[in-house]
Amino acid sequence: MSVFLIIMGILMVIAGITCLVTPIATTFGVMYFFMILLFVSGLMLIIRSIAYRRFGIGLVFGILTVLLGGFLVFSPSLAIDVEVIILYIMAGWLVVRGIIGIVDAFRARRFIGGGTFALALIVSILVIITGVYSLFNPVVFAFSLGILASCYFIVEGVDMVILGCIGKNVEDAVTRA
């Protein structure tokens, strides 16, 4: 198990560095992956409906999901449109999330200290600013998503390598105890 973790960790670090070199391609690759996931989840809904002999809304939703996922995966022009729409939805979500963060900070103000309240307020305002900026500059937002994905892969990869290296020592210590 330790060797597997180390190998997977090294592969994740390499993938993270590759994503860092091509952040916009990474963003659109992740979105393409989600479109494929949509197609596959529709297939799973259909299979489950047939297996359990439930031919109602689950089957209809599964067929619609497969059709939508298929159109998105196999129609390049439509896929690009959907990727752009997803970027705008994510930017809007940031704005909404920031507003909710501000409301939550004011609700919790009497329960948390002044420093924590200020930090929550500042972070929520920064999230709103990021969302608004991303609404007007989706290319910059796509670029930053690729960088965030690469950072995630690198950090998780290093984590896996460390766990793989200390895993045997921890396992030996537990066995001896």
C-alpha positions as CSV (number, residue, x, y, z in Angstrom):
1,M,0.0,0.0,0.0
2,S,2.9,2.4,0.8
3,V,4.5,1.9,-2.6
4,F,1.1,2.5,-4.3
5,L,0.6,5.7,-2.4
6,I,4.1,7.0,-3.3
7,I,3.6,6.2,-7.0
8,M,0.1,7.8,-7.1
9,G,1.5,10.8,-5.2
10,I,4.3,11.2,-7.8
11,L,1.8,10.9,-10.6
12,M,-0.4,13.5,-9.0
13,V,2.5,15.9,-8.6
14,I,3.4,15.4,-12.3
15,A,-0.3,16.0,-13.2
16,G,-0.3,19.1,-11.1
17,I,2.8,20.5,-12.8
18,T,1.3,19.7,-16.2
19,C,-1.9,21.5,-15.2
20,L,0.1,24.5,-14.1
21,V,1.8,24.7,-17.5
22,T,-1.6,24.7,-19.3
23,P,-4.2,26.2,-16.9
24,I,-6.8,27.2,-19.4
25,A,-6.7,23.8,-21.1
26,T,-7.0,22.3,-17.6
27,T,-10.1,24.3,-16.9
28,F,-11.8,23.2,-20.1
29,G,-10.6,19.6,-19.6
30,V,-12.2,19.5,-16.2
31,M,-15.5,20.8,-17.7
32,Y,-15.3,18.2,-20.5
33,F,-14.8,15.6,-17.8
34,F,-18.0,16.8,-16.1
35,M,-19.9,16.5,-19.5
36,I,-18.7,12.9,-19.8
37,L,-19.8,12.4,-16.2
38,L,-23.2,13.7,-17.1
39,F,-23.5,11.1,-19.9
40,V,-22.3,8.2,-17.7
41,S,-24.6,9.2,-14.8
42,G,-27.6,9.2,-17.2
43,L,-26.6,5.7,-18.3
44,M,-26.5,4.6,-14.7
45,L,-30.0,6.0,-14.1
46,I,-31.3,4.0,-17.1
47,I,-29.6,0.8,-15.9
48,R,-30.9,1.2,-12.4
49,S,-34.4,1.9,-13.7
50,I,-34.4,-1.2,-15.8
51,A,-32.8,-3.4,-13.0
52,Y,-35.4,-2.3,-10.5
53,R,-38.2,-2.3,-13.1
54,R,-39.1,1.3,-12.3
55,F,-40.0,2.9,-15.5
56,G,-41.1,6.3,-14.2
57,I,-39.4,9.6,-13.8
58,G,-36.0,8.0,-13.1
59,L,-35.9,6.4,-16.5
60,V,-37.1,9.6,-18.3
61,F,-34.6,11.7,-16.4
62,G,-31.9,9.1,-17.3
63,I,-32.7,9.2,-21.0
64,L,-32.7,13.0,-21.0
65,T,-29.4,13.1,-19.1
66,V,-27.8,10.7,-21.6
67,L,-29.1,12.7,-24.5
68,L,-27.9,16.0,-23.0
69,G,-24.5,14.5,-22.1
70,G,-24.2,12.9,-25.5
71,F,-24.9,16.2,-27.3
72,L,-22.4,18.0,-25.1
73,V,-19.7,15.5,-25.5
74,F,-20.0,14.9,-29.2
75,S,-20.9,18.5,-30.3
76,P,-17.8,20.6,-30.0
77,S,-19.5,24.0,-30.6
78,L,-22.2,23.2,-28.1
79,A,-19.6,22.0,-25.6
80,I,-17.7,25.3,-25.8
81,D,-21.0,27.2,-25.2
82,V,-21.7,25.1,-22.1
83,E,-18.2,25.6,-20.8
84,V,-18.6,29.4,-21.0
85,I,-22.1,29.1,-19.4
86,I,-20.6,27.0,-16.6
87,L,-17.9,29.7,-16.0
88,Y,-20.6,32.4,-15.6
89,I,-22.6,30.1,-13.3
90,M,-19.6,29.6,-11.1
91,A,-18.9,33.3,-11.0
92,G,-22.5,34.0,-10.0
93,W,-22.2,31.3,-7.4
94,L,-19.2,33.1,-5.9
95,V,-21.2,36.3,-5.6
96,V,-24.1,34.5,-3.9
97,R,-21.7,32.7,-1.7
98,G,-20.0,35.9,-0.6
99,I,-23.4,37.5,0.2
100,I,-24.3,34.5,2.3
101,G,-20.9,34.7,4.0
102,I,-21.5,38.4,5.0
103,V,-25.0,37.6,6.3
104,D,-23.6,34.6,8.3
105,A,-20.8,36.8,9.7
106,F,-23.3,39.4,11.0
107,R,-25.5,36.7,12.4
108,A,-22.6,35.1,14.3
109,R,-21.1,38.4,15.3
110,R,-22.2,38.2,19.0
111,F,-20.9,34.6,19.3
112,I,-17.5,35.0,17.7
113,G,-14.7,37.4,18.5
114,G,-14.1,40.7,16.7
115,G,-11.0,39.4,14.8
116,T,-12.9,36.3,13.6
117,F,-15.9,38.5,12.5
118,A,-13.6,40.8,10.7
119,L,-11.8,37.9,8.9
120,A,-15.1,36.4,7.9
121,L,-16.3,39.7,6.6
122,I,-13.1,40.4,4.6
123,V,-13.1,36.9,3.1
124,S,-16.7,37.2,2.1
125,I,-16.1,40.6,0.5
126,L,-13.2,39.2,-1.4
127,V,-15.3,36.3,-2.6
128,I,-17.9,38.8,-3.9
129,I,-15.2,40.9,-5.6
130,T,-13.8,37.7,-7.2
131,G,-17.2,36.7,-8.4
132,V,-18.0,40.1,-9.9
133,Y,-14.6,40.3,-11.6
134,S,-15.1,36.8,-12.9
135,L,-18.4,37.7,-14.4
136,F,-16.7,40.4,-16.5
137,N,-13.5,38.5,-17.2
138,P,-14.4,34.8,-17.7
139,V,-11.0,34.1,-19.4
140,V,-9.1,35.2,-16.3
141,F,-11.5,33.1,-14.2
142,A,-10.8,30.1,-16.4
143,F,-7.1,30.7,-16.0
144,S,-7.3,30.8,-12.2
145,L,-9.4,27.6,-12.1
146,G,-6.7,25.8,-13.9
147,I,-4.1,27.1,-11.4
148,L,-6.3,26.1,-8.5
149,A,-6.7,22.6,-9.9
150,S,-2.9,22.3,-10.4
151,C,-2.3,23.4,-6.8
152,Y,-4.8,20.8,-5.6
153,F,-3.0,18.0,-7.5
154,I,0.4,19.0,-6.3
155,V,-0.6,19.3,-2.6
156,E,-2.5,16.0,-2.7
157,G,0.4,14.3,-4.5
158,V,2.9,15.5,-1.9
159,D,0.5,14.4,0.9
160,M,0.3,10.9,-0.7
161,V,4.1,10.6,-1.0
162,I,4.4,11.6,2.7
163,L,1.7,9.2,3.8
164,G,3.4,6.5,1.7
165,C,6.8,7.1,3.3
166,I,5.5,7.2,6.9
167,G,2.8,4.6,6.4
168,K,5.1,1.6,6.9
169,N,6.6,3.2,10.1
170,V,3.1,3.8,11.5
171,E,2.0,0.3,10.5
172,D,5.0,-1.3,12.2
173,A,4.5,0.8,15.4
174,V,0.8,-0.3,15.6
175,T,1.8,-3.9,15.0
176,R,4.4,-3.9,17.8
177,A,2.1,-2.2,20.3
